[in-house]
């Protein structure tokens, strides 16, 4: 039996759209497993994105009563993580259940308040888990571990943090542990961390603002393995921001070309408007990078300052237009429902997306994840709406819900109503992609699995009854939303019909004057005739 069993909980919030998001190997658990295996520990990984555990199937995953389990969770799947912990403890009462990941890192006491959770490892897991698994194997005290949080004599104890690991010491991911054909192995990470501190992002909880990148040779070796064994048509760099260090990025591009990998696959990555220039884009193009993703977030410079992104709207627009000049396929993301935002701001964001006219645009709901500045703002405003175990904390919850107007937004600004935010999110996503050329691009990209790999069809989906049913369900759902668009058009509520407060006030004034003096209107008409 393995020294530790890691479980990746299923994120059920995508609903009927789940099959349209490519299933990546859980890279974080992959590197953690690789590190522990190099230290001669045996590891098993259960990924619920492939197959969910049930009370019956969980009985057969180990023969050890004292098995060590590790569950990695973010806020969107923490509810499922807690349920798994309960299932494990009820099946193996003598087992030890460890929680890690972003959510337990920022909310360790919440996790430890669950009777089924024994220990939380905060931050990065490699060094802490090496000691913890070793102590468990030797029968030593598990609490003697840096970065560990636990309960001792009824009090919460938080040990000092373990140092950050040199990520160049991490071995390659043991892909043999992930043998399902469902996986899309076209994903890789070449760095950890981000120097920025946007109010909506919780990633800083793991490593702060420290940015580290892997040696170019190790990254290229991993890509070579992926291309040789699995032949993905497109590889996505899952780095928070791939182009922060332009010199290093150019070195990676040169190494890709030297190995001839640019002739065997395409590449996609996430960047910022102020992190690209002509020289870098030319290098990326030569290395067969074809897709770039930008977080635009908002068209308001005032809101851009509030979210602390440290770039301007114009910086982003300039970066996107420069990338378009070189023929890159662009994905962009906006956030609706930021603090202080009103409908005019959302209309401006939608109009900006249409002006940029890129392949894909997604409009998400602001989600105040624990550990973010947005979470603190929501609490200070007394405007945080938490349902169950964070069941409503998902940026695409409105989009993927079968009944979006029943979805409980975790936050929305006082300048708007919940219904307005939901309506505008649905409208923006629908109206943008219903433009004929963009709709054709969306359909085309769903088959070729390029770009950031959301809204892409699984390989040979037409051979699977489950996928066929999912396609039908999504088509019917979007037909229903088209009918909503027609209704909102008749009601004058579309984003494209929005009139600013001044223009609307002027029209209302004219209508009031007209209604108050109908005889004068009739006289004018008679004179004109």
N, C-alpha and C positions, 0 to 999 in steps of 0.2 A: 504494500500500500504506500502511496506517496507521503512524503513528509508534510506536504501542505497541499490543500486543494483550493485553488482560486475560483471564484464565481463572479462572472460579469452579469449583473441583473438586467433583465429585459426592460427597455424603455417602451411602454405601451402607448405613449402620448401621440404617436404619429397616426394611430387609427388605421383607416383604410389606405392611407398613403405610405404605410410602412414598407411595402414591397418596392416602392419607387425610389428608395434611398439605398445606395450600394452598401453592402455589408462588409465593412473593413474588419480585418483581424484587430482585436483589442490591443493596440500597439503598446500602451502603457503596461498592461499585464504581460505582454510578450517580452518586453525588455526586462521586467522584474523576474520573470521565470528564467530567462536566459542567464541573468546574473546569479540567481540561486543555484541553477544547474551547474554553472562553472565552479561553484563552491561545494559541489558534490551532494547537493540536496535533490531529492526527487520531487517533481512538481506535476500536478494535473490541473488543467484549466477547463472549466465548464462555462461555455458562452451561451447565455440564454437568447442571444440574438439569433442563434441557430436552432435551439430547441429548449423550450421552457421546462424547468423542473416541476414535478408534481409531488404531492405527498407520497405517492407510490414509487415513482422513479428515484426519489431521493434516498430510499432505503438501500439501493443497490450501488451507490457511488463509492462506498468504502466498507471494509469489514472491521475497521478499528473503532472502538467505543470512544477513544480519546483523540480522535482525528483533529488536526488543526485546520481550520477553514479561514480563508481570507476573502472578504467581499469588498469590492471597489465600487464606490457610488459617487455620482454627481447628484445635484438636486433633482433633475428630472426623473431619475430612476431610484431615488432614495426610498420611496414608498415600497417599491418591489424589493429593494435590498432588505428593509426591515421585515417584510413578510418571509423572505428567504431565511433570515436569521431565526425567526420563530419556528419555521419548518425544520431547520437543522437541529435546533435545540430540543424540539419535541421528539425528534427521531433519534438523536444521539445526545442524551442529556449530559454525558461526561466530556463532550467535545469542547474545544475552545474556539470561539468565533471572534475574529479580528476584523475591524472595519477600517478602511482607508479611502483615499480619494478626496476630492475638493470639499464635498458637503461635510463629511465627518471631521475634516481638518478645521473648518471654521465653526462647526457646531458639535464639538466632541462631547459636551455634557448632555446634549439632547440624545445622541446615539447611546451613550453609556446609561442613560435612564431607562433604556429597554433592557429587561432582565435577560434577554437572549444574547446580549453583546457583552463580551468580557473585556475587550481592550480596543482602543483606537490608536492607530499610527497616523500622526499628523505629518503633512508634507510629503516629500519624496520617500519612497518606500524601500529602496534597495539596501542601504546600510542598516536601517532599523530592522528590516525583515531578516537579514542575514543573521543578526544576533538573536532575534526572537525565535526563529526556526531552530537555530542551533541550541538555544536554551531549552526549548521544548523537547528536542530530541534527547538531550542529556538529563532531562527531568529537573532543570534549574528554574529559578524564579523568572517568569516572563516579564514581570514589571521592571526588571533591571535592564531597561532598554531605552535609549534616547529616543525622543519624539513620541513616546508612549503616553497615553492618557488612560486613567483607570479610576476605580473607586476603591478607597482604602479606609476602612472603619467609618463608612458612611460619608466620606468626604471625597470630592474630586481632586485627583492629583494629576498634574501635567508636567512630565519630565522635560528637561531642557531639550531643544531640537538637535537632531543629528546634523552633522555638516552635509552640505550638498556634495554629491558624488561627482567625480570627474567623468563626464558622460563618454569620454573616449575609452574608458575602461569597460564599458558595456559590450558584451558579446552580441553577435547577430541574433535576431529573433529566431527561436526554434520553430520554424514554420511547420515542422512535422506534427506539432501539437494541435495544429489547426487544419485538419484534413477534410473539412466539409467542402463540397463543391459550390456551396452557396456563397462562400467568401469571394470578394473581389480583392485580389492581392495587389492592386495598383495603388498602394498608399505607403508613404515612408515619412519619417521624421528626421530632419537633419540638425535640429537645434532644440533647446529648451529655454523657455522664459521669454520675457518681453520687457523692454525698458519703459513702456508707457503704463499709464494707470487710469484707463477709461472707467467711468463710473458704473458701466453696465457689465463689466467683465470680471469674472471670479477667478481667472487663471492665476492671478498674482498670489493667491492664497497658498499655492504649493511652493514656489521658490522666490517670492517677492519680485523685485525688479531686476534680478540677476539674469543676464542673458548669456547662454553658453552654446557653442556650436560644435558639432562633431567634425573630426578630421575629414577632409574631402575624400581621402582614399577609402576610409571606412564607409562613407555614404555611397561612393561609387561601387564598392564591392557588394553592398547590399542590393543596389539597383541591378547590378550584373546578375546576382542570384535570382532576383525576381524575374528579370527578362528571360534568363536561360531556362528556369524551371516552370514558370507560369505564363509567360508571354502576355502580360497585360497590354492592351492597346493604348492605355493612358495611365500615367503614374502621377498621383496628387501628393505634393509635399504638404504634410499636415502641420508644418511650423506655424506658430502664431502669426509671424510676419517673416516671410522668407528673405526679403531683400534689405533687412536692417543693415547688415554689413555688406556693402556693395562689392568691396574687393574680394571678400571670401566667396560671395555669390558668383562673381566672374570666374574665380578659380574652379568652382564646381562646374560651371558651364564648359570651361576649357577641358576639364577632365572627362565630362560626358562625351564631348566630341572626340577626344583622343581615344577613348574606348570604343568609339563607333556606336554608342548607345542611342545617339540621336537618330540613327537610321532604323532603330528597332521598336521605338515607342515614342509617344508624345508625353509632355509634362504640363502640369497645371500647378499654380501656387497662389498663396494669399499675400497681398502686399498693401501698401498705402500710397496715396497720391504723392506724398513728399519723399517717397523712398524709391522712385524710379526716375531715370533720365535717359537721354538718347543712347549713350554708350552702353548702359546696362541692358536696355531693351534690345539693342542689336545683338549683344551676347546671348541673351535669352532666346532670341529668335534663331540664332545660329545653332543653339543646342536643342532646337525643336520644342521649346516651350510654346504651346499654342493657346493656353487659357490662363487668364489672370482673374482673381477675385478681389474686389475692393469693398470695404465697409464704408458706405457713404453716410449712413445713419440719418442725416437730415439736410435740408436745404437752408436751414437757418443758421447764420453765423453766431447768433446769440446762443442758440441751443448747442452749437458745436463747442462753444467755450464752456457751457455748463457741464457737458459730458466729459470735459477734460481730455479731449483727444489729442491736443497739442498739434493740430493742423487745421487749416481753414477749409471751408467748402470749396473755395477757388483752387486750393492745392489739389484737392481730390479731382475736381473737374479737369484741371490741367493734366494730371497724371493719366486719367482715363482717356482723354482725347489724344494724348501722346501715344498711349498703348494702341489705340485704334488706328493711328497712322501707320503702325507697323503690322497691322492685320491680326492682332490678337483677338480671341474670343473672350468677351468680358462678362463676368457675373457681378452683380452689385446687390447690396443688402441695405435696406432702410429700417429704422425703428420708429413705430408710431406709438404715441402715448408717453413721451418723455415729460419730465416735470416742466411746467410752464408752457407746454405746447398747446396751441389751439387749432381749430380746423384750417385756418388760413395757412398755418405751417405745414400741415399734412398735404394740402393742395399744392403748395410750393414744392414739397418733396416729390409728389407724384409728377408734377410738371417737369421737374428737373430730370427724373428718370426717363420721361418720354423724350426730352431734349437730348440726353446722352444716347438714347436709342441703342442699347446693348442687347446681347443675346438673351440674358435672363436677369430679371429683377425680382427680388423677394422683399415683401413688406411684413415685418414681424411686429409683435407686441412687446413693449418694454417689459422686462421681467426682472424684478429686484432680487436677484440671487443673494443669499446670505454671503457676507464677506465682501460685498461691493458697496461703492458709494451710493448707488441707487437704493440699496436696501436701507441704508441709514437715512436717506432723504424720505423714503416712504414711512419709516418709523417716526421720524420727527414730525411729519405731516399727519400722523395718526391715520395713515391711508394705506396700510399694508393688509392685504386680504389673503390669508393663508387658509386653504381648504385641506382638511385631513393632514396627511403626512406630505405636505407640499404638492398635493395632487394637481394643482392648477399652475404650477411653476414651469411653464414651457413656452418658449417664444413663438412657436407655431401652433399653440393650442387652439386658437380661433380657426386657423386655416384647416386644421386636420379634424376638427370636431364635426360630427354628424349634425349636431344641433348647436351651432356657434353662439346663438343668442342666449343659450343657457350656460355658456362657459363663464366661469367666474374669473374675471381678470384679477391678477394678483396686485395690480396697481393701475391707476389711470389718473391723469392730471385733473385738477379741479376745474380747469377751463373747458372741459369736455365731459360728456356723459359716457357711461360704459357702452351704451348702444351706439353712440356716434363712433367711438373707437372701433368697435367690432364691424360696423357697417363699412367704415373707411378701409379697414384692413382687407376685408373681402373684396370690396370694389377695386382697390389699387392692384391687387394681385390678378384679378380677373380682367380688368380693363386693359392693363398693360399687355397681357399676352393674347388678348383677343384681336389685336391688330394683326391683319393677315400674314405679313412677313414674319413677325415675331412668333405667331402661332405655328407657322411652318417650321421655323428654327427650333421651337420647343419640341415639336413632334420628332423632327429629325434627330435632335440631340438625345432624345429618350432612347433611341435605338443604338446610337454609336457609343454611348457610355463615356462621353468626353466631358471636359470641364470639371466642375467640383462634384459631379456624380450625385446630385439630387434631382429628382424627377427623371430617373432613368429606368428603363425596363430591365428585368432580370434576363439573362441569356436564355433563349429557347422558352420564353414565357408561354408561348402558345401551346406548348406540350404539357402544361401543368394546369389541371382543372382549378386549383386554388388561385393561381395567378389570373386565369381568365375571369373568374368570379370577381377578383379584386379590380381588374380593369373595368368591368361592367359597373361595379359599385362606384368607382371614381368618376366614370363618365356620367352616370345618372346624377351623382351629387353635383357635378359641375353644371349639368343641364338645369338643375334646380336653382343654382346660383345665377345662371343667365336669366332665369325668370325673375329673380330678385332684382337684377340690374334693370330689367324692363320696368318693373314696378317703381323702382327708385327714380328712373328716368321720367316716368309719368308724374311722379311727385316732385320733380325738380331737385332731387337730393344727390345726384351724381357729383363726384369730384370735378368732372368736366363742366358741370353746370354751376359751380360755386361762384358766387359774386361776393366781392369783398364787402365788409361792413359799410363803407361809405357809399358804394354803388347801390347796395341793397337798401340802405336808408333813404337815398335819393329817390329810388323807384317807389318805395313805400310812401314817401311824402307826396310824390306826384299822384299816386293812387288815392291818397286821402283827400287831396285837393279836388281831384276829379269826382270822387264820390260825394263830396260835400257841396258841389255846385253843378249838378247835372244840367240845369237849364242853360248855363253859360256854355257848356260843351255843345249842346244842341244848337245854340245860336251860332257858334263858330263853324260848325259843320254846314249850317244853312248858308252862311256867307261864302264859304269856300266853294260850295256847289254852284 
